[in-house]
Structures are given as structure tokens and as C-alpha cells.
Amino acid sequence: MKKKTKKITKRRTKEALKADLPPISLFVRNKREELGYTQEELAFRSGLSVRFLKEFERGKKTVRLDKVNELLSFLGATLEVKTRN
């Protein structure tokens, strides 16, 4: 007879999860919430997939810049690249 064991899992608070996200992901999430859109609504209105938006807001490290530019443009923002000195 197998002995039942309890799984111990770490539950992270929303604040802890947000602290690990890149600033651009936080910007998009905050702007979406400010506009009152769900991820599905924003994806539909911006012409992007729900999957892309969800992964982007979770901080996916590899994303297509053309899609990021589309999303930011819809939100009234731009992506700027600066050189380091």
C-alpha cells in the first residue's frame, strides 16, 4: 500500500510575481487594466493573439518586436532604443 504524501508548493503573491516581470510587461498589464480590458479584449482589439499577450504579460523573454510595436502602438506608446555610453 502506497503512503500518501502531501505536496508542498510555494504560492507566490501577485506582488511577488509582478516584481519579477520586465518593466515593459508591467507597463502593458497596467495599461490594459487601466483601460478596463481583459487580455482577450485587448488581443482582439489590437489584432494580436491571446497567447502572445498572455506570454508577453508573463515576461516571456523571446518575443517578436513587430508584435511588441503593434501592441505598444495600440496602447499609445512607443519602443525606444538608446545606446549606452
Residue pairs with C-beta under 8 A, 6 or more apart in sequence:
18 26
18 29
20 59
21 29
21 57
21 58
21 59
22 59
24 68
24 79
25 56
25 57
25 58
25 59
27 77
28 53
28 56
28 57
28 71
28 72
28 75
29 57
31 75
31 77
32 39
32 42
32 57
32 75
35 42
35 75
37 45
39 50
39 53
39 54
39 57
40 50
42 48
42 53
42 74
43 49
43 50
43 52
43 53
45 74
46 53
46 70
46 71
46 74
47 70
47 74
48 67
48 70
48 71
52 63
52 67
53 71
55 63
56 63
56 67
56 68
56 71
65 79
68 79
69 78
69 79
72 78
72 79
